[in-house]
Amino acid sequence: MPSTKRTILFAAASVIALTGAQAVAQEGRSVDVITVTAQKREQGIQDVPVAVTAYNEELLLNAGVRDLKDLAIIAPGLNVTSTTNEFVTTARIRGIGTVGDNPGLESSVGIVIDGVPRARNGAGFNDLGELERIEVLRGPQGTLFGANTTAGIINVVTKRPEFEFGMNGEVTYIGGDASGWGASGSITGPVTDQIALRLYGAQRVRDGWQTVETFGGPRTETEDADQNFYTLRGQALIDFTDHVNLLLTADYTERDEICCVAPSLLSGATAGIINALVPGGRPMPGSSDAFARVTQANRSTEQEITDSGFSAELNWELQNFDVTAILSDRNYNLHSGQDTDFTGADIVFREADNNTFDFGNTTFEMRVSGSTENFEWMFGSYYSNETLVRQDAIQTGAHFDTYLSLLGSGGGSISTVVDLANGLAGLSAFLGNPVPGYVPLFPTQGAPLGGGNPAGDTFTQNGDSLSFFTHNTWHLTDSTDLTFGLRHTNTQKTAHFDFGESYLPACDVWEHAFGDALDFSTPGNQALLGIFSGATGVAPASLAEFGTFTCLPFARDVFAQIDNVQTLEENEFSGLLSLSHRFNDDLLVYGTYSHGYKAGGFNLDRFTQAGSTAVNFTNVLASPNSYPARFDPETVDSYELGIKTEWFNDTLLANVYLFQSEFDTYQLNTFNGIAFFVTSIDGASSHGGELELLWLPEALPGLTMQGGVTYANAAYDEFAPTGTADVDVLSGRNFSLAPEWYASGGATYNGTFGDNMTWLAHIDARYMSEQNTGSDLDPEKVQEAYTLFNGRVGIGSADESWSLELWGRNLTDEDYLQVGFDGPFQPGSFQASIGTPRSWGITLRARR
């Protein structure tokens, strides 16, 4: 262990040991009082036959959890990554998750905030406001929570309005290289005897922690990964009677930030070409250092996000049963620019105005529950209507033509693109197939600035999901329970593919000569390649490869001819069966089988490969609706054995879980350096075990310790070769972003000094073993094992009216990859989305 880490651990242990005599007396602390809603009922956490961990308000504040990305530091088995913008954020549990670049894929890990599911992971990662608790449920959730997920649920419960007046305020100063500030405040209290309100607002601003070399732009921002947002939230609780209440909630968040560049992880041979175009445009081979936090980008990465919603929750306690109904309507909008080549050269880019995601999601859930002497029952229905619109436009920059020419000629010519296009046009005319209106091209005219797909594609998906479910517990004896649930889900989706016109003169020549399908394998095109090879001296295979690279997906006219509408309908059953037995007050053992389902959908992108097969554009042109955008649902069968125990007068919680999850199909979205394509892998699994601990020692009543260890082996089954290297490499190997070992822990100590003062010391840590961060498992994308440490110390008044805290995150300034990926159109080069560096700050809190 590095000396800095040893020092931090020793210091934290010393603080706890030397100050035990000053502990705050907290008599009667017990793990039995922890309440969760993992089964949509309030239950003691040790009575629930579910692998669930709960994090209360105090721990979340001490760990600095403001959004769900912060939660990963204290939640074992949870991994959260972000890449090219804030929306592309993915949560994984036990190694299972869904790459978030394509909104056509739903999330394997569901996010539920106050009973309302968020449409995608990226739409759930905003400031969470005032938290009561967060529950992390691991494994398929096939019955409850309004959305079927195959890996788990993050269930967020925020504070409700109170009938006792209260105010909270917080101001934070952030120091270091990425300095900034934050402020938040809330007020709650009664309006009448029956109506209470809670209002919350926050604004946070921080400089970027990555330096950007812009090479004359048009980008002007020299920093990246900054923060600039505000959020507002209002709630009204109406108690009509002692048995009927209505909670109304409205929230609005707006972000205006610069994010996210991806520095060079490793440079290949193409770096020399880029540096010939723009000196310093990419580190040369052997000189890449992603963690210098200096990157190259001449195009803007501005992002503007608005996220808003409304919900109404009605709770009605009747004589023999309870009714809960939740109605919600949410809207999420993202405009995001991108330097798509991730270099200082102007090769390809996206502008924020035509690179957008829009989500509209309306949900309604109703549950009826009740109980008899030995039976607890629940029936319900859930409906979701989702409208998703994605606009995408990749454009060519000023250097694309020259870059492609140098790449195709091995650095020998800056005019390869136009030379071949002019030669092919002349050959076509000689053979009686002239290009209409063709004028010979000069260098840079084959792929000019602003070419490609400037008009943009629009993908619109409308989805309806209707579910009916039941979840019940039969108390077979005083100590044995049988829990069973079943859910039927009907999913209907309609996707509209509206492709924009492409503009790339050199590609137009290739598509004219070889046909819009650009199928070089037909006898006629093989013959034409042979003639063209004889005229140019270039091998036919090399010519076909260059034609394909000239006509990358964003440059293909063929897409504008295959506008189409596709539909799907799925009817799936999911559910669980669990048997639990309480041997005594301190020991519960359960075994659970669950079947999970995540809906299929459509690849909302331009692509030339679907799964392991190249798209046959000849067939697609004849029948546009055969464009193979659809992918299969994801299904999983999971088995879990849980042992929940309490020790030392109920002050120590020690739980063990063993799990095995078998996927019939697993949805994978991967990038091959040219485009994303979706593959349904037949056969994958995740198995392992978890240890969860919570200790409230009687001898040190001011100390709380919480942590856990997860071992998860998540891997693809072995399968027969498909002929596609990016798919075949996965056979029998571990998932990306799925370390086998996770460990996390936190220790908090509250003490007193003087008559009216308290103090706080907190430290938490997170360890992850080696993992491959790339979806295609290239060895260059491996992240070695690493550990992160956060800490907090503070003082305050005994009546909690104020506190002052000094905190730090990533205290040892650990360098680590979030995600590694291929450099777009740069064979042998790799980029990285990296973790945040060390930060520190001072927070002043006041409450009344």
Rosetta blueprint (number, residue, H / E / L):
1 M L
2 P L
3 S H
4 T H
5 K H
6 R H
7 T H
8 I H
9 L H
10 F H
11 A H
12 A H
13 A H
14 S H
15 V H
16 I H
17 A H
18 L H
19 T L
20 G H
21 A H
22 Q H
23 A E
24 V L
25 A L
26 Q L
27 E L
28 G L
29 R L
30 S L
31 V H
32 D H
33 V H
34 I L
35 T E
36 V E
37 T L
38 A L
39 Q L
40 K L
41 R L
42 E L
43 Q E
44 G E
45 I H
46 Q H
47 D H
48 V L
49 P L
50 V L
51 A L
52 V E
53 T E
54 A E
55 Y E
56 N E
57 E H
58 E H
59 L H
60 L H
61 L H
62 N H
63 A L
64 G L
65 V L
66 R L
67 D L
68 L H
69 K H
70 D H
71 L H
72 A L
73 I L
74 I L
75 A L
76 P L
77 G L
78 L E
79 N E
80 V E
81 T E
82 S E
83 T L
84 T L
85 N L
86 E L
87 F L
88 V L
89 T E
90 T E
91 A E
92 R E
93 I E
94 R L
95 G L
96 I E
97 G L
98 T L
99 V L
100 G L
101 D L
102 N L
103 P L
104 G L
105 L L
106 E L
107 S L
108 S L
109 V E
110 G E
111 I E
112 V E
113 I E
114 D L
115 G L
116 V E
117 P E
118 R L
119 A L
120 R L
121 N H
122 G H
123 A H
124 G H
125 F L
126 N L
127 D L
128 L L
129 G L
130 E L
131 L E
132 E E
133 R E
134 I E
135 E E
136 V E
137 L E
138 R E
139 G L
140 P L
141 Q E
142 G L
143 T L
144 L L
145 F L
146 G L
147 A L
148 N L
149 T E
150 T L
151 A L
152 G E
153 I E
154 I E
155 N E
156 V E
157 V E
158 T E
159 K L
160 R L
161 P L
162 E L
163 F L
164 E L
165 F L
166 G E
167 M E
168 N E
169 G E
170 E E
171 V E
172 T E
173 Y E
174 I E
175 G E
176 G L
177 D L
178 A L
179 S L
180 G E
181 W E
182 G E
183 A E
184 S E
185 G E
186 S E
187 I E
188 T E
189 G E
190 P E
191 V L
192 T L
193 D L
194 Q L
195 I E
196 A E
197 L E
198 R E
199 L E
200 Y E
201 G E
202 A E
203 Q E
204 R E
205 V E
206 R E
207 D L
208 G L
209 W L
210 Q E
211 T E
212 V E
213 E E
214 T L
215 F L
216 G L
217 G L
218 P L
219 R L
220 T L
221 E L
222 T L
223 E E
224 D E
225 A L
226 D L
227 Q E
228 N E
229 F E
230 Y E
231 T E
232 L E
233 R E
234 G E
235 Q E
236 A E
237 L E
238 I E
239 D E
240 F L
241 T L
242 D L
243 H L
244 V E
245 N E
246 L E
247 L E
248 L E
249 T E
250 A E
251 D E
252 Y E
253 T E
254 E E
255 R E
256 D E
257 E E
258 I E
259 C L
260 C L
261 V L
262 A L
263 P L
264 S E
265 L E
266 L E
267 S L
268 G L
269 A L
270 T H
271 A H
272 G H
273 I H
274 I H
275 N H
276 A H
277 L H
278 V L
279 P L
280 G L
281 G L
282 R L
283 P L
284 M L
285 P L
286 G L
287 S L
288 S L
289 D L
290 A H
291 F H
292 A H
293 R L
294 V E
295 T E
296 Q E
297 A L
298 N L
299 R L
300 S L
301 T L
302 E E
303 Q E
304 E E
305 I E
306 T E
307 D E
308 S E
309 G E
310 F E
311 S E
312 A E
313 E E
314 L E
315 N E
316 W E
317 E E
318 L L
319 Q L
320 N L
321 F L
322 D E
323 V E
324 T E
325 A E
326 I E
327 L E
328 S E
329 D E
330 R E
331 N E
332 Y E
333 N E
334 L E
335 H E
336 S E
337 G L
338 Q E
339 D L
340 T L
341 D L
342 F L
343 T L
344 G L
345 A L
346 D L
347 I L
348 V E
349 F E
350 R E
351 E L
352 A H
353 D H
354 N H
355 N L
356 T E
357 F E
358 D E
359 F E
360 G E
361 N E
362 T E
363 T E
364 F E
365 E E
366 M E
367 R E
368 V E
369 S E
370 G E
371 S E
372 T L
373 E L
374 N L
375 F E
376 E E
377 W E
378 M E
379 F E
380 G E
381 S E
382 Y E
383 Y E
384 S E
385 N E
386 E E
387 T E
388 L E
389 V E
390 R E
391 Q E
392 D E
393 A L
394 I L
395 Q E
396 T E
397 G L
398 A L
399 H L
400 F H
401 D H
402 T H
403 Y H
404 L H
405 S H
406 L H
407 L H
408 G H
409 S L
410 G L
411 G L
412 G L
413 S L
414 I L
415 S L
416 T H
417 V H
418 V H
419 D H
420 L H
421 A H
422 N H
423 G H
424 L H
425 A H
426 G H
427 L H
428 S H
429 A H
430 F H
431 L L
432 G L
433 N L
434 P L
435 V L
436 P L
437 G L
438 Y L
439 V L
440 P L
441 L L
442 F L
443 P L
444 T L
445 Q L
446 G L
447 A L
448 P L
449 L L
450 G L
451 G L
452 G E
453 N L
454 P L
455 A L
456 G L
457 D E
458 T E
459 F E
460 T E
461 Q E
462 N E
463 G E
464 D E
465 S E
466 L E
467 S E
468 F E
469 F E
470 T E
471 H E
472 N E
473 T E
474 W E
475 H E
476 L L
477 T L
478 D L
479 S L
480 T E
481 D E
482 L E
483 T E
484 F E
485 G E
486 L E
487 R E
488 H E
489 T E
490 N E
491 T E
492 Q E
493 K E
494 T E
495 A E
496 H E
497 F E
498 D E
499 F L
500 G L
501 E L
502 S L
503 Y E
504 L L
505 P H
506 A H
507 C H
508 D H
509 V H
510 W H
511 E H
512 H H
513 A H
514 F H
515 G L
516 D L
517 A L
518 L L
519 D L
520 F L
521 S L
522 T L
523 P H
524 G H
525 N H
526 Q H
527 A H
528 L H
529 L H
530 G H
531 I H
532 F H
533 S H
534 G H
535 A H
536 T H
537 G L
538 V L
539 A L
540 P H
541 A H
542 S H
543 L H
544 A H
545 E H
546 F H
547 G H
548 T H
549 F H
550 T H
551 C L
552 L L
553 P H
554 F H
555 A H
556 R L
557 D H
558 V H
559 F H
560 A H
561 Q H
562 I L
563 D L
564 N E
565 V E
566 Q E
567 T E
568 L E
569 E E
570 E E
571 N E
572 E E
573 F E
574 S E
575 G E
576 L E
577 L E
578 S E
579 L E
580 S E
581 H E
582 R E
583 F E
584 N E
585 D L
586 D L
587 L E
588 L E
589 V E
590 Y E
591 G E
592 T E
593 Y E
594 S E
595 H E
596 G E
597 Y E
598 K E
599 A L
600 G L
601 G E
602 F E
603 N L
604 L L
605 D L
606 R L
607 F L
608 T L
609 Q E
610 A E
611 G L
612 S L
613 T E
614 A E
615 V L
616 N L
617 F H
618 T H
619 N H
620 V H
621 L H
622 A H
623 S L
624 P H
625 N H
626 S H
627 Y L
628 P L
629 A L
630 R E
631 F E
632 D L
633 P L
634 E E
635 T E
636 V E
637 D E
638 S E
639 Y E
640 E E
641 L E
642 G E
643 I E
644 K E
645 T E
646 E E
647 W E
648 F L
649 N L
650 D L
651 T L
652 L E
653 L E
654 A E
655 N E
656 V E
657 Y E
658 L E
659 F E
660 Q E
661 S E
662 E E
663 F E
664 D E
665 T E
666 Y E
667 Q E
668 L E
669 N E
670 T E
671 F E
672 N L
673 G L
674 I L
675 A L
676 F E
677 F E
678 V E
679 T E
680 S E
681 I E
682 D E
683 G E
684 A E
685 S E
686 S E
687 H E
688 G E
689 G E
690 E E
691 L E
692 E E
693 L E
694 L E
695 W E
696 L L
697 P L
698 E L
699 A L
700 L L
701 P L
702 G L
703 L E
704 T E
705 M E
706 Q E
707 G E
708 G E
709 V E
710 T E
711 Y E
712 A E
713 N E
714 A E
715 A E
716 Y E
717 D L
718 E L
719 F L
720 A L
721 P L
722 T L
723 G L
724 T L
725 A H
726 D H
727 V H
728 D H
729 V L
730 L L
731 S L
732 G L
733 R L
734 N E
735 F L
736 S L
737 L L
738 A L
739 P L
740 E L
741 W E
742 Y E
743 A E
744 S E
745 G E
746 G E
747 A E
748 T E
749 Y E
750 N E
751 G E
752 T E
753 F E
754 G L
755 D L
756 N L
757 M E
758 T E
759 W E
760 L E
761 A E
762 H E
763 I E
764 D E
765 A E
766 R E
767 Y E
768 M E
769 S L
770 E L
771 Q E
772 N E
773 T L
774 G L
775 S L
776 D L
777 L L
778 D L
779 P H
780 E H
781 K H
782 V E
783 Q E
784 E L
785 A L
786 Y E
787 T E
788 L E
789 F E
790 N E
791 G E
792 R E
793 V E
794 G E
795 I E
796 G E
797 S E
798 A L
799 D L
800 E L
801 S L
802 W E
803 S E
804 L E
805 E E
806 L E
807 W E
808 G E
809 R E
810 N L
811 L L
812 T L
813 D L
814 E L
815 D L
816 Y L
817 L E
818 Q E
819 V E
820 G E
821 F E
822 D E
823 G L
824 P L
825 F L
826 Q L
827 P L
828 G L
829 S L
830 F E
831 Q E
832 A E
833 S E
834 I E
835 G L
836 T L
837 P L
838 R L
839 S E
840 W E
841 G E
842 I E
843 T E
844 L E
845 R E
846 A E
847 R E
848 R L
